[in-house]
Amino acid sequence: KNSHPELAGAVLVCSVPPSGNSGLVWRYLFSKPIAAFKVTRSLAAKAFQTDLHLCKETFFSAQMEDRLVQWYQELMKESSRLPLFDLRKLNASLPVPSVPESSIQVLVIGAKD
């Protein structure tokens, strides 16, 4: 017997489109260069691990209490020791081909900014 229930559906929140996010990155770089630098510093250089303000600005709302941000920051440090994936391999595999019709319903939710 399967120990996990069958999925009825999935929700993808602010997921990367099948074509990748390089177009978005370039637009962001030219329209908001300071913000693009901060995101790059925070994620690629992993500065979110040591800079509480940058961690808060990257992942949380300005209203969130610093002690709570710090708690999440510690959890993220532990889970981000290894890269999640090889970006060169990922970019080489884009765009992702369409998948065949599935019985699982998928809701994709994006964000404006």
C-alpha positions in Angstrom: 0.0 0.0 0.0 1.2 3.5 -0.9 2.1 5.4 2.3 1.4 8.7 0.6 -2.1 9.7 -0.6 -2.7 10.3 -4.4 -2.3 14.0 -5.3 -5.5 15.7 -6.3 -3.6 18.7 -7.6 -0.7 21.1 -7.2 -0.2 24.8 -6.7 3.0 26.5 -8.1 3.6 29.9 -6.5 5.8 32.3 -8.4 7.4 29.4 -10.3 9.9 29.9 -13.1 8.3 29.7 -16.5 9.1 26.9 -18.9 11.4 29.2 -20.9 13.5 30.1 -17.8 13.8 33.3 -16.0 16.8 34.9 -17.9 14.5 37.4 -19.7 13.1 38.5 -16.4 16.6 38.8 -14.9 17.8 41.0 -17.8 14.7 43.2 -17.5 15.1 43.5 -13.8 18.8 44.3 -14.2 18.0 47.3 -16.5 14.9 48.6 -14.8 15.9 48.1 -11.1 19.7 47.7 -11.0 20.1 48.3 -7.3 17.4 45.8 -6.4 18.9 43.3 -8.9 22.3 43.7 -7.2 20.8 43.1 -3.8 19.0 40.0 -5.0 22.2 38.7 -6.6 24.2 39.4 -3.5 21.6 37.9 -1.3 21.1 34.7 -3.2 24.2 34.0 -5.3 26.7 35.2 -2.7 24.4 33.8 0.1 24.7 37.1 2.0 21.2 36.5 3.3 22.9 34.1 5.8 24.8 36.9 7.6 22.9 40.1 6.8 19.6 40.2 8.7 18.3 43.3 6.9 19.1 41.8 3.5 17.5 38.5 4.4 14.4 40.4 5.5 14.3 42.5 2.3 14.8 39.4 0.1 12.4 37.0 1.7 10.0 38.7 4.1 7.8 41.7 4.6 9.1 44.9 6.2 6.6 44.4 9.0 8.0 41.1 10.1 9.7 41.2 13.5 13.5 40.9 13.3 13.6 38.0 15.9 11.3 36.0 13.6 13.3 36.8 10.5 16.5 35.7 12.4 14.8 32.4 13.3 14.0 31.7 9.7 17.4 32.9 8.6 19.0 30.2 10.8 16.8 27.6 9.3 17.7 28.7 5.7 21.4 28.7 6.5 21.2 25.0 7.3 19.3 24.1 4.2 21.4 26.2 1.8 24.8 24.6 2.2 24.7 22.9 -1.2 23.6 24.3 -4.5 20.1 23.2 -5.5 20.9 22.7 -9.1 23.5 23.4 -11.8 22.3 26.5 -13.6 24.3 25.7 -16.8 22.6 22.3 -17.1 19.2 23.9 -16.4 19.6 26.6 -19.0 20.8 24.1 -21.6 17.5 22.1 -21.1 15.2 25.1 -21.7 12.6 25.6 -22.8 10.9 22.7 -21.1 8.6 20.7 -23.5 4.9 20.5 -22.7 3.8 17.5 -20.7 1.1 15.2 -21.8 -2.4 15.6 -20.4 -2.5 14.7 -16.8 -5.2 13.9 -14.3 -3.6 16.2 -11.8 -5.0 19.8 -11.8 -2.3 22.5 -11.6 -2.8 26.1 -10.5 0.1 28.4 -11.3 0.1 31.7 -9.4 2.6 34.5 -10.4 3.5 37.8 -9.1 3.6 41.3 -10.6 7.0 42.3 -9.3 
